[in-house]
Amino acid sequence: MTRTLASRAPRQPLQRRDFLARSAAIAAATGLAAGAREATAAEAPAVAPAKPPLPPYVAWKDANSLIVHTSSTIETRRSAFGASVVTPSEQLYVRNNLPAPDASIVADRDAWEVSISGVKNPRTMTVRELKTLGIETVAMVLQCSGNGRGFFPSKPSGTPWQVGAAGCVVWSGVPLRRIAEVLGGVAGDAKFVTGTGGERLPAGIDPKAIMVERSVPLSAMADSMLAWEMNGMPIPLAHGGPLRLIVPGYTGVNSVKYIRQLAFTARESEAAIMSHGYRLSPPGTKGAPDQPSVQEMTVKSWINTPTADGGPVRAGDVQIHGVAFGGLNSVAKVEVSIDGGKTWNAARFIGPDLGRYAWRQFAFAARLPAGNVVLASRATDSAGNVQPEQRFENAAGYNNTSWLDHSVRIVVA
C-alpha cells in the first residue's frame, strides 16, 4: 500500500417501532380494526415479529449479518464481526442523513464532477481527471458518531446503535494535499476543509437546513482523500459512490458522501448539520455552535466473541476476541477482563497492522467457569490514553467509548 494504512441529523427519521405503534393507535381510534376478531393476550399465539427486509438500494448486502432499524440506518450484528481486520462490504453498516441519490449517478462514475475552491486555481474536476493526479490507499475505522447510543440509560433520540455502526474499511483515491498542490496550493487564510454532499434536496426548503455539509480542521487534510474505491471495488451507492470525502480518524459524518463541493475555507460551514447538529450538548439541551463538534474519534474497544446472542457458552477453554482502535492514534495494547473489570489481563493482537487509523483485532485465551460472566475489554492508545469505564453523558448519545457499556454478559453452562 502506498501510505501507512490506516450522526445524528438535526431531525431523525421516525423509528419503525414508533411508526407501527402510532399506526395501530390510529387504526383503533378510527374504527378500522372494529371488524377484527377479539382475543385476549392469553388467547393470542406468540408470534415473533417479522424481520424488516433490506431496502432495495442495499439488497446486495448480507441480511443475516444486519439489523434494519430504518431504511437509512442498518447495523452490523455483533456476532457477525469476524476475526479478520477488514469488514466485508456486504456486512458494513449504513447510515445516511438523507435518502441516497438515484442509482443513475453511478452509471458513469468517471463523469461525476466535484467543484474545488479555496485554492489558487479553483476549478471543477471529474473523477476521470482526479484519477490522473495520483492514488493512495488507507485503511480506517468508519464509525457513526452515535455508535453505542443504545447503551445510554437516558435513551436519546436517534438510532439505538450498540456496536454495529462501525467497520474497518480500505479506501483508495487521491489525497487532498495532492489536489491542492495541482491547483496552486491553498489560498488565503483557510482553516477548514469543507465538503458538501450531492444528495437531491427537497424544493422549498432552505438548503442549509437539510444539506449534508461538514467542516474539519485543515490539519485533517494531511491524510484525507477523495475516494472512488472501497474494499477493492467501486464505492457502492449506499456508501457514497461514485466519490466520497474520506477523513481518517474522524467520525463517519465528516466523510461526506456523494461529494459535489470541496472547499478550503476560513470558517466552518453554516449548514445546520454543522452548526447545530452533531454537537456534544449537555443532557436536556439542544445543539449549538458554542458546543464541541463531533469530529475526532478516541480510543475504544469491544468484544465480539463469545456473545450472548448465540445462547449459553460452554464452560471451559474459549477464545475471546474483538476489535480496538485509537481514532487519530494507533492502539498500543488491549486488556481483557472475565470478571466485569475487577482484574485485567493482557490480550494479544492478531492479524496484520494496517496502520494507525485501522482497528486491530485482539484475542485472549480464557477458561470460563459455569455461571453468569461479564467479559470486558479496555484499550490504550499510543499516546497513553486509556479507554474510560464510564460514558460521557450528552443529549444525543454521541461518542460512547465506555468499556463498561460495551462489556458482554453471558451465561456459561
C-alpha positions as CSV (number, residue, x, y, z in Angstrom):
1,M,0.0,0.0,0.0
2,T,1.3,3.4,-0.9
3,R,0.7,5.1,2.5
4,T,0.7,4.0,6.1
5,L,-2.7,2.3,6.3
6,A,-4.6,3.4,8.5
7,S,-24.9,11.4,13.0
8,R,-27.4,12.3,14.0
9,A,-29.1,14.8,11.7
10,P,-31.0,17.7,13.4
11,R,-34.1,15.6,12.9
12,Q,-34.2,11.8,12.9
13,P,-36.4,9.6,10.7
14,L,-39.3,8.0,12.5
15,Q,-38.2,4.7,14.0
16,R,-40.1,1.7,12.7
17,R,-41.3,0.7,16.2
18,D,-42.8,4.1,16.7
19,F,-44.4,4.0,13.3
20,L,-46.0,0.7,14.0
21,A,-47.2,1.8,17.4
22,R,-48.7,5.0,16.0
23,S,-50.3,3.2,13.1
24,A,-52.0,0.8,15.5
25,A,-53.3,3.6,17.6
26,I,-54.7,5.5,14.6
27,A,-56.4,2.3,13.4
28,A,-58.1,1.8,16.7
29,A,-59.2,5.4,17.0
30,T,-60.8,5.4,13.6
31,G,-62.6,2.1,13.9
32,L,-60.5,0.4,11.2
33,A,-60.0,-2.6,13.5
34,A,-63.6,-2.9,14.5
35,G,-64.2,-5.9,12.5
36,A,-61.2,-7.8,13.8
37,R,-61.7,-10.9,15.9
38,E,-61.3,-10.0,19.6
39,A,-58.8,-12.1,21.5
40,T,-57.2,-11.8,24.9
41,A,-53.5,-11.7,25.3
42,A,-53.6,-15.2,26.8
43,E,-55.5,-16.5,23.7
44,A,-53.3,-14.8,21.1
45,P,-50.4,-17.0,19.9
46,A,-46.9,-15.8,20.4
47,V,-45.5,-14.8,17.0
48,A,-42.1,-13.4,16.5
49,P,-42.2,-10.0,14.8
50,A,-41.2,-10.1,11.1
51,K,-37.6,-9.1,10.4
52,P,-37.6,-5.9,8.3
53,P,-36.3,-6.6,4.8
54,L,-33.3,-4.8,3.4
55,P,-34.2,-1.7,1.4
56,P,-33.7,-2.1,-2.4
57,Y,-30.6,0.0,-2.6
58,V,-28.8,-2.3,-0.2
59,A,-30.4,-5.6,-1.3
60,W,-26.9,-6.9,-2.2
61,K,-25.9,-6.9,1.5
62,D,-26.0,-10.0,3.8
63,A,-29.3,-9.7,5.5
64,N,-28.4,-12.3,8.2
65,S,-25.5,-10.1,9.4
66,L,-27.5,-6.9,9.7
67,I,-30.2,-5.3,11.9
68,V,-32.5,-3.0,9.9
69,H,-33.5,-0.1,12.1
70,T,-34.9,2.1,9.2
71,S,-34.2,2.3,5.5
72,S,-31.3,4.6,6.2
73,T,-29.9,3.1,9.4
74,I,-28.7,-0.5,9.2
75,E,-26.4,-2.1,11.9
76,T,-23.9,-4.9,11.7
77,R,-24.8,-7.7,14.2
78,R,-22.2,-8.0,17.0
79,S,-21.9,-11.7,16.3
80,A,-21.3,-11.1,12.6
81,F,-17.9,-9.4,13.1
82,G,-15.2,-12.0,12.3
83,A,-11.6,-12.2,13.2
84,S,-10.3,-10.6,10.0
85,V,-9.4,-7.0,10.0
86,V,-11.3,-5.6,7.1
87,T,-15.1,-5.5,7.3
88,P,-16.8,-7.1,4.2
89,S,-18.8,-4.5,2.3
90,E,-21.8,-6.9,2.5
91,Q,-21.8,-6.6,6.3
92,L,-20.9,-3.0,6.7
93,Y,-23.4,-0.7,8.5
94,V,-25.4,2.0,6.6
95,R,-26.1,5.5,7.9
96,N,-27.4,8.2,5.6
97,N,-28.7,11.6,6.8
98,L,-30.7,12.0,3.6
99,P,-32.1,9.5,1.1
100,A,-29.4,8.1,-1.2
101,P,-29.4,9.7,-4.7
102,D,-30.8,7.9,-7.7
103,A,-28.7,5.0,-8.9
104,S,-28.1,6.7,-12.2
105,I,-25.3,8.7,-10.6
106,V,-23.1,5.6,-10.6
107,A,-23.9,4.7,-14.2
108,D,-20.9,6.7,-15.4
109,R,-18.8,7.0,-12.4
110,D,-15.9,8.8,-14.1
111,A,-18.1,11.6,-15.3
112,W,-19.1,12.6,-11.7
113,E,-17.9,16.2,-11.1
114,V,-16.7,17.9,-7.9
115,S,-16.1,21.7,-7.6
116,I,-12.9,22.6,-5.8
117,S,-12.5,26.1,-4.3
118,G,-10.3,27.8,-1.8
119,V,-7.2,27.1,-3.9
120,K,-5.3,29.5,-6.1
121,N,-6.7,27.9,-9.3
122,P,-10.2,26.8,-8.4
123,R,-12.0,24.5,-10.9
124,T,-14.4,21.6,-11.4
125,M,-12.9,18.2,-11.9
126,T,-14.3,14.9,-13.0
127,V,-13.5,11.6,-11.3
128,R,-11.7,10.7,-14.5
129,E,-9.4,13.7,-14.1
130,L,-8.9,13.0,-10.4
131,K,-7.6,9.6,-11.2
132,T,-4.8,11.1,-13.2
133,L,-3.4,13.0,-10.3
134,G,-2.3,10.1,-8.2
135,I,-3.6,7.3,-6.0
136,E,-3.1,6.2,-2.4
137,T,-4.8,3.7,-0.1
138,V,-5.8,4.0,3.5
139,A,-7.4,1.5,6.0
140,M,-9.5,3.2,8.6
141,V,-12.3,2.7,11.1
142,L,-15.6,4.1,9.7
143,Q,-17.9,4.7,12.7
144,C,-21.1,6.6,13.2
145,S,-21.0,9.3,15.8
146,G,-23.9,7.6,17.6
147,N,-22.4,4.1,17.8
148,G,-23.0,3.0,21.4
149,R,-26.1,5.2,21.8
150,G,-28.2,2.2,22.7
151,F,-26.3,1.8,26.0
152,F,-27.3,5.3,27.3
153,P,-30.0,4.9,30.0
154,S,-31.4,8.2,29.1
155,K,-32.5,6.7,25.7
156,P,-31.5,9.7,23.5
157,S,-33.5,10.1,20.3
158,G,-31.9,8.6,17.3
159,T,-31.0,5.1,16.3
160,P,-30.1,2.9,19.3
161,W,-26.9,1.6,17.9
162,Q,-24.9,-0.8,20.1
163,V,-21.5,-1.7,18.5
164,G,-22.5,-2.4,14.9
165,A,-22.4,1.2,13.4
166,A,-18.7,0.7,12.7
167,G,-16.4,-1.2,10.4
168,C,-12.8,-1.2,9.2
169,V,-12.7,-0.2,5.5
170,V,-10.0,0.2,2.9
171,W,-10.3,3.2,0.7
172,S,-8.4,4.2,-2.5
173,G,-8.4,7.7,-4.1
174,V,-6.4,10.9,-4.5
175,P,-5.1,12.7,-1.4
176,L,-6.4,16.2,-0.8
177,R,-2.9,17.6,-0.4
178,R,-2.2,16.4,-4.0
179,I,-5.3,18.1,-5.3
180,A,-4.4,21.4,-3.6
181,E,-0.8,21.1,-4.9
182,V,-2.0,20.7,-8.5
183,L,-4.4,23.6,-8.2
184,G,-1.7,26.0,-7.0
185,G,-2.0,25.5,-3.2
186,V,-4.5,26.5,-0.6
187,A,-5.4,30.2,-0.9
188,G,-6.0,32.8,1.7
189,D,-6.4,32.1,5.4
190,A,-8.1,28.7,5.1
191,K,-8.5,26.9,8.5
192,F,-11.0,24.2,7.4
193,V,-11.7,21.6,4.8
194,T,-15.4,21.7,4.0
195,G,-17.2,19.0,2.0
196,T,-20.7,19.3,0.5
197,G,-22.8,16.2,-0.4
198,G,-24.6,15.7,-3.6
199,E,-27.9,14.4,-2.4
200,R,-31.0,15.9,-4.0
201,L,-32.7,18.4,-1.7
202,P,-36.4,19.0,-1.4
203,A,-37.8,22.1,-3.1
204,G,-39.0,25.0,-0.9
205,I,-36.6,24.3,2.0
206,D,-33.6,26.4,2.9
207,P,-30.7,24.2,1.7
208,K,-28.7,25.0,4.8
209,A,-31.4,23.4,7.0
210,I,-31.0,20.0,5.5
211,M,-27.9,19.7,3.3
212,V,-25.0,17.5,4.3
213,E,-22.0,19.8,4.6
214,R,-19.3,19.3,7.2
215,S,-16.0,21.2,8.1
216,V,-13.0,19.6,9.7
217,P,-9.7,21.3,10.7
218,L,-7.2,22.0,7.9
219,S,-4.8,19.7,9.7
220,A,-7.0,16.7,8.7
221,M,-6.1,17.4,5.1
222,A,-2.8,15.5,5.5
223,D,-4.3,12.1,5.3
224,S,-7.7,12.8,3.8
225,M,-8.7,11.9,0.2
226,L,-11.4,11.9,-2.4
227,A,-12.0,8.2,-2.8
228,W,-13.7,6.2,-5.6
229,E,-12.9,2.7,-4.4
230,M,-13.9,0.8,-1.2
231,N,-12.5,-2.6,-0.3
232,G,-11.2,-3.1,-3.7
233,M,-14.4,-2.2,-5.6
234,P,-16.0,1.0,-6.8
235,I,-17.8,2.6,-3.8
236,P,-21.4,1.4,-3.7
237,L,-24.1,4.0,-3.9
238,A,-25.1,3.2,-0.3
239,H,-21.7,4.2,0.9
240,G,-21.2,7.4,-1.0
241,G,-20.2,6.3,-4.5
242,P,-19.2,7.4,-7.0
243,L,-17.0,9.8,-4.9
244,R,-16.6,10.3,-1.2
245,L,-14.6,12.5,1.0
246,I,-12.6,10.3,3.4
247,V,-11.3,11.8,6.7
248,P,-9.4,9.2,8.7
249,G,-9.7,9.3,12.5
250,Y,-12.9,11.3,12.4
251,T,-16.5,10.0,12.8
252,G,-18.3,9.0,9.7
253,V,-20.5,12.0,9.2
254,N,-17.3,14.0,8.4
255,S,-16.5,11.7,5.5
256,V,-19.1,13.3,3.2
257,K,-20.8,11.0,0.7
258,Y,-21.5,11.9,-3.0
259,I,-19.2,14.9,-2.6
260,R,-20.0,17.7,-5.0
261,Q,-18.0,20.5,-3.5
262,L,-14.7,20.6,-1.8
263,A,-13.6,23.9,-0.3
264,F,-10.7,25.2,1.8
265,T,-12.5,27.8,4.0
266,A,-11.7,30.3,6.6
267,R,-14.9,29.4,8.6
268,E,-16.9,26.3,9.4
269,S,-19.9,25.6,7.3
270,E,-23.1,27.3,8.4
271,A,-25.3,24.3,7.4
272,A,-27.5,23.1,10.3
273,I,-25.8,19.7,10.4
274,M,-22.6,21.5,11.2
275,S,-23.7,24.5,13.3
276,H,-26.3,22.7,15.5
277,G,-26.1,19.0,14.5
278,Y,-23.6,16.6,15.9
279,R,-22.7,18.7,18.9
280,L,-21.8,17.4,22.3
281,S,-24.7,19.1,24.2
282,P,-25.3,18.7,27.9
283,P,-28.2,16.4,28.7
284,G,-31.5,18.3,28.4
285,T,-30.2,20.9,25.9
286,K,-30.1,21.3,22.2
287,G,-27.1,21.6,19.9
288,A,-25.5,25.0,19.5
289,P,-22.4,26.4,17.7
290,D,-20.6,27.0,21.0
291,Q,-20.6,23.3,22.0
292,P,-17.9,20.9,20.9
293,S,-18.4,19.3,17.5
294,V,-18.4,15.6,17.0
295,Q,-15.3,15.0,15.0
296,E,-12.2,13.1,16.2
297,M,-12.6,9.6,17.5
298,T,-10.8,8.4,20.6
299,V,-9.6,5.1,22.0
300,K,-12.3,2.3,22.1
301,S,-12.7,-1.5,22.0
302,W,-15.3,-4.2,22.4
303,I,-15.5,-7.9,22.5
304,N,-17.3,-9.7,19.6
305,T,-16.9,-13.4,20.6
306,P,-18.4,-15.0,22.6
307,T,-21.6,-13.0,22.8
308,A,-25.0,-13.6,24.4
309,D,-26.9,-13.7,21.1
310,G,-25.6,-17.2,20.4
311,G,-27.2,-18.6,23.6
312,P,-25.3,-20.2,26.5
313,V,-21.5,-20.6,26.2
314,R,-20.0,-23.9,27.2
315,A,-17.8,-23.8,30.3
316,G,-14.1,-24.4,29.8
317,D,-11.5,-23.0,27.3
318,V,-12.6,-20.3,25.0
319,Q,-11.0,-17.7,22.7
320,I,-12.3,-14.2,23.4
321,H,-11.7,-11.8,20.6
322,G,-12.7,-8.3,19.5
323,V,-11.6,-5.0,18.0
324,A,-9.8,-1.9,19.2
325,F,-8.9,1.4,17.7
326,G,-7.5,4.8,18.7
327,G,-9.1,7.3,16.4
328,L,-6.2,9.6,15.5
329,N,-3.7,7.4,17.3
330,S,-2.7,3.8,16.9
331,V,-3.6,1.2,19.6
332,A,-0.8,0.2,21.9
333,K,-2.4,-2.5,23.9
334,V,-5.7,-4.2,24.9
335,E,-6.6,-5.8,28.2
336,V,-9.4,-8.3,28.8
337,S,-11.4,-9.0,32.0
338,I,-13.6,-12.0,32.6
339,D,-14.9,-10.7,35.9
340,G,-16.5,-7.5,34.9
341,G,-13.4,-5.3,35.3
342,K,-12.2,-6.4,38.7
343,T,-9.0,-7.8,37.2
344,W,-7.4,-7.3,33.8
345,N,-5.1,-9.4,31.6
346,A,-3.1,-8.5,28.5
347,A,-4.6,-9.7,25.2
348,R,-2.6,-10.3,22.1
349,F,-3.0,-8.6,18.7
350,I,-3.9,-11.0,15.8
351,G,-3.7,-10.3,12.1
352,P,-1.9,-7.5,10.2
353,D,-1.4,-4.0,11.4
354,L,-3.0,-1.8,8.7
355,G,-1.9,1.5,10.2
356,R,-2.9,3.9,12.9
357,Y,-6.4,4.6,11.5
358,A,-7.4,0.9,11.2
359,W,-8.6,-1.2,14.1
360,R,-6.6,-4.1,15.5
361,Q,-8.1,-7.5,16.2
362,F,-7.2,-8.9,19.6
363,A,-7.6,-12.3,21.2
364,F,-7.4,-13.7,24.7
365,A,-7.5,-17.4,25.7
366,A,-9.5,-17.9,28.9
367,R,-11.1,-20.7,30.9
368,L,-14.6,-19.8,31.8
369,P,-16.4,-21.2,34.9
370,A,-20.1,-22.0,34.8
371,G,-22.4,-19.2,35.8
372,N,-23.1,-15.6,34.8
373,V,-19.9,-14.0,33.4
374,V,-19.2,-10.4,32.4
375,L,-16.5,-10.0,29.7
376,A,-14.9,-6.6,29.1
377,S,-12.0,-5.1,27.1
378,R,-10.0,-2.0,27.7
379,A,-7.7,-0.4,25.1
380,T,-4.8,2.1,25.5
381,D,-3.6,4.2,22.5
382,S,-0.1,5.1,21.6
383,A,-0.4,8.5,23.4
384,G,-1.2,6.7,26.7
385,N,-5.0,7.4,26.6
386,V,-7.0,4.6,28.3
387,Q,-10.5,3.7,27.3
388,P,-12.7,5.0,30.1
389,E,-15.0,3.0,32.3
390,Q,-17.9,5.4,32.1
391,R,-19.6,7.1,29.1
392,F,-19.5,10.8,28.5
393,E,-23.1,11.9,29.1
394,N,-24.6,14.1,26.4
395,A,-28.0,14.8,25.0
396,A,-27.6,13.0,21.7
397,G,-25.8,9.9,22.9
398,Y,-22.6,10.6,20.9
399,N,-19.0,9.2,21.3
400,N,-19.7,6.4,23.7
401,T,-16.4,4.7,24.5
402,S,-17.2,3.3,27.9
403,W,-15.7,-0.2,28.3
404,L,-18.4,-1.0,30.9
405,D,-21.2,-0.2,28.5
406,H,-19.6,-2.3,25.8
407,S,-19.0,-5.3,28.1
408,V,-20.6,-8.6,27.3
409,R,-22.8,-10.5,29.8
410,I,-23.0,-14.2,29.0
411,V,-24.4,-17.4,30.6
412,V,-21.7,-20.1,30.8
413,A,-23.2,-23.6,31.2
